[in-house]
Amino acid sequence: MLVFAIIFITAALVFYSTAVWWEKATRLLRGKHLLLFWLGLICDTTGTNLMGRLAGGILQPSFHGVTGMLAIVLMLIHAVWATVVHANPRPEPKAQFHRYSVVVWAVWLVPYLSGMIFGTAT
């Protein structure tokens, strides 16, 4: 199960990072970015669920557990918000959305890195 968890978490990193930085480079939220946001969220949630099963639960009272849950909640809010912005016919929100994506990605990166650091330290 650990191998699958690592694969899903790594896929989340690839999908979410690609979406965030591609969107930032183009400075316009597009459907392809939206798809990658959702794929990143799905992979992260799946990988976190698998890791949680191995650890005895996903709501561990630790730095990694708290930041991980915060990151998933922010990713969900971000993906829903991106969906709403993308459905909006006005171009302004789509052109400004990238500013917030980098912030959510940076928050998501904290538990990703802490998982690597704390996971390899045990």
C-alpha positions as CSV (number, residue, x, y, z in Angstrom):
1,M,0.0,0.0,0.0
2,L,2.9,2.4,0.7
3,V,4.1,2.2,-3.0
4,F,0.6,3.2,-4.2
5,A,0.4,6.0,-1.7
6,I,3.7,7.4,-2.8
7,I,2.7,7.1,-6.5
8,F,-0.6,9.0,-5.8
9,I,1.1,11.7,-3.7
10,T,3.8,12.1,-6.4
11,A,1.1,12.3,-9.1
12,A,-0.6,15.0,-7.1
13,L,2.7,16.9,-7.0
14,V,3.0,16.6,-10.8
15,F,-0.6,17.5,-11.6
16,Y,-0.9,20.4,-9.2
17,S,2.5,21.9,-9.8
18,T,2.0,21.7,-13.6
19,A,-1.5,23.3,-13.3
20,V,-0.3,26.1,-11.0
21,W,2.9,27.1,-12.9
22,W,1.3,26.6,-16.4
23,E,-1.6,28.8,-15.3
24,K,0.8,31.4,-13.9
25,A,2.9,31.4,-17.1
26,T,-0.1,31.9,-19.3
27,R,-1.8,34.3,-16.8
28,L,-5.2,32.9,-17.8
29,L,-7.2,30.1,-16.2
30,R,-8.1,27.5,-18.8
31,G,-10.0,24.3,-18.8
32,K,-6.8,22.3,-19.0
33,H,-5.6,23.9,-15.8
34,L,-8.9,23.2,-14.1
35,L,-8.6,19.5,-15.1
36,L,-5.1,19.3,-13.6
37,F,-6.3,21.0,-10.3
38,W,-9.0,18.4,-9.9
39,L,-6.6,15.5,-10.8
40,G,-4.1,16.8,-8.3
41,L,-6.8,17.0,-5.6
42,I,-8.0,13.5,-6.4
43,C,-4.5,12.0,-6.3
44,D,-3.6,13.9,-3.1
45,T,-6.8,12.8,-1.4
46,T,-6.2,9.2,-2.5
47,G,-2.6,9.1,-1.5
48,T,-3.3,10.8,1.9
49,N,-6.1,8.2,2.5
50,L,-3.7,5.4,1.8
51,M,-0.9,7.0,4.0
52,G,-3.5,7.5,6.7
53,R,-4.4,3.8,6.7
54,L,-0.8,2.9,7.1
55,A,-0.4,5.5,10.0
56,G,-3.5,4.4,11.8
57,G,-5.7,7.4,10.8
58,I,-5.4,10.6,8.8
59,L,-6.2,13.0,11.6
60,Q,-2.9,12.7,13.5
61,P,-2.2,15.5,16.0
62,S,1.1,16.4,14.4
63,F,2.5,19.2,12.2
64,H,2.3,17.0,9.1
65,G,-1.3,15.9,9.9
66,V,-2.6,19.4,10.6
67,T,-0.9,21.0,7.6
68,G,-1.9,18.0,5.4
69,M,-5.6,18.4,6.2
70,L,-5.3,22.2,5.7
71,A,-3.7,21.7,2.3
72,I,-6.5,19.3,1.2
73,V,-9.2,21.7,2.3
74,L,-7.5,24.6,0.5
75,M,-7.0,22.5,-2.6
76,L,-10.7,21.6,-2.6
77,I,-11.7,25.3,-2.1
78,H,-9.2,26.2,-4.8
79,A,-10.6,23.7,-7.3
80,V,-14.2,24.6,-6.7
81,W,-13.3,28.3,-6.9
82,A,-11.4,27.7,-10.2
83,T,-14.5,25.9,-11.6
84,V,-16.7,28.9,-10.7
85,V,-14.2,31.4,-12.2
86,H,-13.8,29.3,-15.3
87,A,-17.6,29.1,-15.8
88,N,-17.8,32.9,-15.5
89,P,-18.0,34.6,-18.9
90,R,-16.0,37.6,-17.7
91,P,-12.3,37.5,-18.6
92,E,-11.0,39.5,-15.6
93,P,-11.4,36.8,-12.9
94,K,-9.7,34.3,-15.2
95,A,-6.8,36.6,-15.7
96,Q,-6.4,37.3,-11.9
97,F,-6.9,33.8,-10.6
98,H,-3.2,32.7,-10.9
99,R,-2.2,35.0,-8.0
100,Y,-4.0,32.8,-5.6
101,S,-3.0,29.5,-7.1
102,V,0.7,29.9,-6.1
103,V,-0.3,30.6,-2.5
104,V,-2.4,27.4,-2.3
105,W,0.4,25.4,-4.0
106,A,3.0,26.8,-1.5
107,V,0.7,25.8,1.4
108,W,0.3,22.3,-0.1
109,L,4.0,21.9,-0.5
110,V,4.6,22.2,3.3
111,P,3.0,18.8,4.2
112,Y,4.4,17.3,1.0
113,L,7.9,18.2,2.1
114,S,7.3,17.4,5.8
115,G,6.0,14.0,4.8
116,M,9.2,13.3,3.0
117,I,11.4,14.6,5.8
118,F,9.5,13.1,8.7
119,G,8.6,9.9,6.8
120,T,12.3,9.1,6.0
121,A,13.4,10.1,9.5
122,T,11.5,7.2,11.1
